[in-house]
Amino acid sequence: MKQAIHLALLGTASAFSLLVATGAAQAAGFALPYQGASAIGNSLAGSAALGEDATTVYFNPAGMSRLQTRQVSIAGHYIDPTFKYRDTGSTGPTAFTGGNGGDFAPNTFLPALFAVMPMGAWRFGLGISAPFGSKTDYDAGWRGRFQADFTEVKFINVNPSVSYQFADWISAGVGLNYIKADAEIERSALLPGPSEGRVRLTGEDSAFAYNLGVLMSPTPATRVGISYRSRVDLDLTGRQRVTLASGAEFAAQTFDIRADLSLPAMTALSVVHDVNDRWALLGDVTFYQWSVIQQLLPRNASTGAASTPLDLKFRNTKRISLAVNYRVREAWLLRGGVAWDQAPVASAEDRTANQPDSNRTWFSLGARWDASAAHRLDFAYAYVVLAAASINHTVTNAGTLRGDYDNSAHILAAQYTFSW
């Protein structure tokens, strides 16, 4: 039975992954908060306390208790990043040079699907989305190719949930998460000669986790939501393949590998306060336990010998969001929000070309149109600007990459919600 459930979830995640293209314009770290246009329009403020549509399956399953009809929300997010590097004096490996890597973050489309079904005081929900992911793809022959050239990590999450309303003012929910992960890293390698070869690492795994939440209404005008998503521990299995400049395989350095990767636990505290029948104020503080990621260390699956590690040295972070909603008329709601999203990278020495992260500031606008009792459309736009960041990162046999990053992104999101 357990194997059958695992295979069913794997099939669902695999089918959904065909629609997902990851990119570098994620939130701080490699979290992807793109779980619906209604949340993007608020810069994610109040997301664990709103409970206004089926996307609450992700943000806080307790919020499902606010939905009185069966509901499906389908969302799409288009992310247009501009990520650029400028070299300021990199050194090594000996005799190898190169350019700045171009605009190395590809455009991205991320879908998400959520559904909720009421049954008395109970609610049952399902979410399918990508909660984490990242991709960087530098131009061929760039200066830092011995540290990073192509990096992609993809995650698909299938999230069945249930909630129960204990009283008018309090409900609680819990969810099971099946997460499927795929990773690929490619870079140049300094081989005897010296000559330039290539290293390609691949790995995949799946794991289960959980999420839970509580939604309270201390007054008729105020809601407070608390949600938690658990840490996920993955044991990636795959292969390391090294090729010579000629393209021939370097057999001595080609073998099966394993690597441990953990995804951080997240805790969110959200507040929504209805000032009157037109204005609402929203706030959110979300904590990420990124410190579970210190390095990615591939090991020979047979001998246990370590390959070159990817040192990340992440720290715990927080995101703070504020928003205001204004109901223009019964069918139209306008949103606006700002957010500060702290990066898990603490210094230029710890910043990597695989994940050239820095603190982010969000500015967002959104609108909701209730076309009828059954049909609702949400639209959102967000501009995300990353703080100017430098890199001074050294890797054994790959030199020191020294330069500056200038990164930003535009996000467009649309969401259709059907109720019946």
Secondary structure, DSSP 4 states (H G I P E B T S, - for coil): -HHHHHHHHHHHHHHHHTT-B--S--SSTTB---S-HHHHTTTTTTTTT---STTHHHH-GGGGGG--S-EEEEEEEEEEEEEEEEES--B-STT---B---S-S--EEEEEEEEEEEETTEEEEEEEE--BEEEEEPPTTBTTTTT-SEEEEEEEEEEEEEEEEEETTEEEEEEEEEEEEEEEEEEEEEETTTEEEEEEEEEEEEEEEEEEEEEEEEETTEEEEEEEE--EEEEEEEEEEEE-TTS-B-GGG-EEEEEEEEE--EEEEEEEEE-SSSEEEEEEEEEE-GGG-SEE--EETTT--B---EE-----EEEEEEEEEEEEETTEEEEEEEEEE--S--STTT--SSS----EEEEEEEEEEE-SSSEEEEEEEEEEEEPPEEEEEEETTTEEEEEEEEEEEEEEEEEEEEE-
